Amino acid sequence: MGVFDNILSITNNYISYILIVFLIVAGLYFSIKTRFVQFRLLPDAIKSLKEKSDGKKVSSFEALMISTASRVGTGNIAGVAAAIILGGPGSVFWMWLMAMIGAASAFVESTLAQIYKIKDGDTFRGGPSYYMQKALGKKWLGLLFAFIFTICFAYAFNALQSFMISSSFEHYVQDKVDDYSHSIYPIIVGIILVILTAVIIFGGVHRIGFVTSYLVPIMAIAYIVVGLYITCINVKLIPNMFKVIIRDAFDFKSIFSGFIGSSLMLGIKKGLFSNEAGMGSAPNAAASADTSHPVKQGMVQVISVFIDTILICTTTAFMVLLSGAPLDGSMNGIPFVQLAISKNIGDIGNHFVTISVFLFAFSSVIGNYCYAESNILFINKSKILLNVFRCTCLVAVFVGALSEFETVWNFAEVLMALMAIINIITIFVIGKTSFNALKDYLLQKKEGKDPVFYAEKIGLHNTDVWK
């Protein structure tokens, strides 16, 4: 495992350079081509959430909650803390910037997923694999993406979320065991997670949408409220906090002398791990929504990026930076966040972080599975295969509770980078279709209509739904 870990670590470092370039170029390109749609049509995005489905299909709001459930995970807590400790407070600025720029990539990929979605019984399915097949005519690329995606989300990411849940309980038994990772407790946590996950994923995408539509808003609001409280009681420290963030973000000597561990690199990487803009994951949820125009769901996914990074990640950053907890690397991850919050609200902070980690990570497990299921069905529609896949997902959740953090994290980041690079190249090639859909949407809005999409109006004849 030592050799494997080293290979993963080296691969992760080198592929990060390529990923950074792709993310920045794609975000800027799509922002300019859409005239910064992520900002100018934000009110329309909020209105789109009011669209109702027929009860059997996934609504725009449920699709938003599924994608947010996957985005809002332990990366919003442990990932942000790790970026601040390893890269410095300036990493927060680069997270913000990449979220605002990357939201345009999220708009394009999600709009394309809606355009090229397919009907499957009473539900819709779609995502990068589907638009790679239909728009590019390259099913082999769709299959490759679906395979990498499934390994990444169903196994690596979900094992990582399970590990985070398990490790958050170590605080409660540290006086009872010498080595938590080799005690009975991770096994107990793993079994409980498997049972809870099985109940939901065997219920299908509609049950996933129903559960996340309640779970995600509750956990996000509670987390933000605590963050606002800590921010308010430390209001005098806020100006200095922003000063430190900006100063560190533009310390170019520090950035380019240690690029891999710099605030720029870690801010962008952790930002992508958290909000997933351009990665090709959220389009799987976007495609499931029942909406009258693809652009509406594209804009809804912009909201999800902002919820994840501008709200949740910023909440963690403020709680950590205003706490006075040492940023010397003596503590990292969940224990560091527990310490930081406890400095402001006492021992209840440990319980709050544990509950937050559980809800954030468990919602991600559900959302990640939903994404992966769509890709498994792209590979093969066999119900037997689907049920076997569901069982292997449960195994990954259980094993994750017992795993080593560094190995799973590096493996997940390598797969994430490969997915993002393949997806970004694809949406660069077929992105014009989303631009034409946006023009059609704006034209209908100008005419005072509630936009309804017909593929033929923008010259498309290879869609299944929009005829």
N, C-alpha and C positions, 0 to 999 in steps of 0.2 A: 504493500500500500504506500510505502514511503516513496518509491519510484513513481508510482501513478500520481501521487499528490504533487510531486515536483513537476511532472509533465503538465498536469492541469494548471498549476500556478504559472509556469512559463508561457503556456499557450494563452492563458487568460490575459497576461500582461501584453503580449504582442497583438492579439486580436483587438485589444482595447483601443490601440491607436487607430485602426481601421474604423472601428465603431464610432469613435468621436467624430472623425471626418464626415462619415455618412450622416450622422444625426444632425450635425450643424448645417451641412449643405442642404439636406432634405428639408429641414425646418425652415431655413431662410428661403429656399426656392418656392416651397408651397405657400409660405406666408405672402411672398411677393405676388405669385400667380393668382392667389385668391383675394388679393388686396386685404390681407390680414382679417380673413373671415372670422377668426377666433375671437376677435374683439368687436367688430362692427355688427355682427349678427347674433351677439350673445342674448339680447332680448328675445329674438325669434327662437333661440334654443330653449329658453325657459318656457315660452308659450307651447312649444312642441311637446313638452312633458304632459300636457293636459289631454293629449290624444288618447282615446280609449280603444281597447281591443274588443273583440267579440266575446271575450271570456275564456275562449279556448286557446287563443294565441297570446304571445308575450306582448305587453304594451310597451310604449316608449319608456315609461318610467321604470318598468320592471327590467328592461334591457339596460337602462342606466344603472340600476342597482346591481345587476349581475356583473357588469363591467367594473363598477366601483368596488364590489365585493372582492373581485380578483385583484384590482389595483391596490386597495387599502389592506395591506397585510403587515407583517412584521418589519418590512422594509421601511414603513413609515415611522417605526419606533427604533428598532435596533439598527436598521440601515442608516438612518439619519444620524443617530448617535455615533456610529462607527465612522461615518464620513467626517463629522466634526472633530473627533478625536484624532483620526489618522491624517486628515487633510487640512484641518483647521477650520475656524468659523467661516472663512470665505467660501467653503463648499456650499453653504446655504444659498449664497447669491447665485452660483452657477446652477443650482437646482431650480431656483425661481426662473432664471433666464431660459433654461432648456424647456421648462414646462410651458412658458408663454410662446416660445418659438415652435416647440414640438407639437403643440396643440393643433397646428395647421396640418401636420402629418397625420395626426389622429383623425382630423376631419376628412382628409382625402381617403385614407384606407377604409374608414367606416362607411363613407358614401359609396365607395366601390363595392364593399361587401353587400350593401343593400341592393345595389343595381344588379349584381350577379348572384343573388341568393336563389335558392330553389325551395319548392314547397314539398314538405314531407308530412303527409297526413294533415293534421290540424295545425302544424307548426312550420316555421321556416328554418332553413339552415344555410350557412354561408361562411365566408371568411377568405383569407388569402389563398388557401388551396383551391377554392372554387373559382376565384377570379383569375388565378394562374391558369386553370384549365380552360375556362370559357373565354377570357379576354386575350390571353397569350396563345391559347391552343397548345399548351405544354402540360399535359396531365402528369408527366414524369416529374416535373418540377413541383407540382401540387402534391404529389405523393411524397416526394423528398421532404417538403416543408411540413406536411402532416405528420410524418414520422418523427422528425426532429422536435416538432411542437409537442407531440404526445409524450415523448420521453422527458422533455423539459418541464411541462406543466403538470402532467399526471403523476410523474415520479419525482423528478428533482425538486421542483418548487414545492410540491405538496409534502415531500419528506422534510424539506427545510422548514415549512410552516409548522409541521408536527414537532420537529426538534425544538423550535422556539417555544411552543406551548409547554412542552415537557420541561425545558430549562427554567421557565418562569416559576415553576413550583419548587425549585431547589431551595429557595429562600426559607420555605416552611419546614424543611426536614434536615437542614444542614447540621443541626445539633444531634440528630439521630443517626446519621450515616457519615462515614468517612469519604466515600466515593459515590456520589449521587448517580453518575452515569452507569455504574455497574450494580445498582441496587434494584429492589423490586419496584420502586416508584415509577420510573419511566415505563415499565411494562404495564402498570395499572393505567397510567395516562394514555398509553397507546391503545389499550383495549377499549377504554371509554370513547376515545376519538373514533375508532373503527365503527363502533355501534352507532354513534350519532351520525357519522358520515353515510353509513349504509342506509339508514332510514330515509335520508334525503335523496341521495343519488339514484336509488332504485325507484324513486317516485317520478323521475323524468324532469324535463326542463321546466315544465309549468310549476312544479313544486319548488324547484330551485328558485324560480323567479318570485314565487309567493314568499318563501322564507327570507330571501335577501331583501325584498322590498320593505320588510319590517325590521330585520336585524341591522342592516347597514345604516339607515338614518338614526336609529337609537344609539348605536355605538359611536357614530361620528359626532353627533350632537353632544353626548356626554363627555367625550374626549376633548372637544373644543371648549366646552364650558369650563372644565378644570384648567385647561390651558389659559383661558381668558382670566380666570381668577388669579392664577400665579403671575400672569403678566401685569394685572392691575395692582397687586400688592408689591410689585417690584417696578412700578412705573418710572421711578427716578433713574433706574438703570437702563432704560430703553435707549436713550440717545447714545450712550456709550456702546451698547450692544451693536447698534447699527454701524457705528463708527468702526468697531472691530471687524464686523462682517465685510464692509466695503474695503477697508485697508488690507485685510488678508486676501480678499478676492483678487485684488490688483497688485499683489506683491509678485511681480513677474519674475524677479530673480529667484524667489522660492519656487515658483511654478516650473520654470524651465531647468532648474538645477536638479529637481527631483520629480519629473513629470508624472511618473506612474503613481506616486503617492501624493500628488499635489491636490490643492483644493479644486482646481479646474477638472482634473481627471475624475476624482472621487465624486464631486458634485454632479457631473454629467452621468457617470455610471450609476450611482445610487438613485439619481433622479429617474433614469430609464428603468431600473429595477422596480422602482416604486410606481411611476405613472404609466409605463409601458407604451408611451406614444411612439408610433412607428414600428413597434416590435411585431405587429401582426396578431396580437392576442385579442384586443377589444373588438375588432371587426367580427369575431365569432359571435359575440353578444349582440352587436349592432345589427347583424343580419337576421337575428331571430325576432326582431321587433316588427309589429304590424303597424305600418305607417303609410301615409298617402304619397310621400315623396322621399326618396333616398337622402336628400340634403338635410331633411329634418333630423334624421338619426345621426348623420354626420356631425351636426351641430350639437346634438345631445351628448355625444362622446367627448366633445370639447369641454363640456361642463364636468365630466368625470375626471379629466386630467386636472382641471383647476381644483376640484374637491380634494383630490389626492395630494397634490403638491402644495398649492397655494394655501389650502386650509390645514390638512392633517399634518403634512411634513413640517410646515411652518410652526404648527402648534408644538410639536416635539422639539424643534430647534429652539424656540423661545423658552420652553420649560427647562431645557438643558443649559442654555447660555445664561439665563437669569438666575440659576440656582446657586452659582458659586462653586459647584462641584469641580474638582480638579480635572483638567483636560490633559493630564500627563500620560495617559495610557495605562495607568495602574488598574483601571477597571474599564470594561467595554461592554457593548451589547445591552441586553436586558438589565443585568445587575446595575450598570451605570445609570440607566434611566430611572430605575427604582430609587437609587441613591439621590439623584438630582431632584426628583419630585418629592421625596420624603423630607428633604431639607426645607421645603416650603409648606407642606401640609402634614408633616409628621408620619408616623408609621402607617397610616391609612394609605399613604402613597404607594407602598409595596403592594397592598391589596388591589389598589386601583390599576396599577400597571399589569398585574397578573390577569385581572379581568379583561383589560383592554387587549392584551396580547392574545388571550384566548379567543375573544370575539373577532378581532381583526384577522388572526391566523385562520380560525375556523371558517370565516366567511370566504377567505381566499381559497381554502381547500375546496369549498363548494363551487365558487366561480371558476377556479382552474379546471375542475372536473368537467363543468359544463362546456368550456372551451375544447377540452381534449375529446369529449364525446363527439362533437361535431366533426373533428378531424378523423376519428376512428371510423365514423360512418362514411366519410369520404373515401377512406381506404377500402372498406368493405361493409355492406349493410346487414351482414349476418347478425341475427339476434343472439345466437350462441356466442359469437365473437364479442359482442357488446357486453354480455353478462360476464364472460371470462375477463374482459378488460376491467369491468367494475370491480371484480374480486381482486385483480392485481393492484388496482388503485388503493384498495383497502390495505393490502399488504404493504404498499409504499408508505401509507400513513402510519402504520404500526412500526415499521422498520425505522422510519424517520425519527420517532420518539427515542430511539436507542442509538442514533448515529453520531458520528463525529462532525462537528459544525464545519470546519475548514474544507473538508473534502466535498461535502454536499454543496457548499456555497460556491466554490470554484467551478464545479461541474455545471451548476445552474447558470453561472455567468457566462461560461463558454457557449453553452447551448443558446442562451438568450442573445448573445452577440451574433451567432450564426443566423438565427431566425431574423433578427433585425436587418442584417445585411441583405439577405435574400429578399425580404419583403420590401425594403426600401428601393432596391434595384427594380423590382416589379412595378411598384406604384409610380416610379419615375417614368417607366415606359408607357403605362396605361393611364397615367394621371389626367391626361386631356379629357377623358370621359367624365371624370368628376368635375372638371372645370365647366364642361358643357352642361352638366346637370345643374350646377350652381347658376349658370346663366339662365337656364330654363326656369328655375325656382324664382330668381329675382325678377324675371320678366312677368311671371304670373302674379307676383306680389305687387308689381307696379300697376298691373291691370286691376288690382283690388280683389284678386281671387285667393282662395285658400289653395295653395299649389297641389296639383295632382300630377303624377308622373306617368308619361307614356314613352317607352323607350324609342319608338319610331321617330318621335319629334326631335331627337338629337342624333338620329341616324344609326341607332342600334337595332340589330335584328337577331342577336344571339343571347337574349335574356329569357328566363323561364316564367317570370312573374309579371313583368310590366308591359303587358300587351293590350 
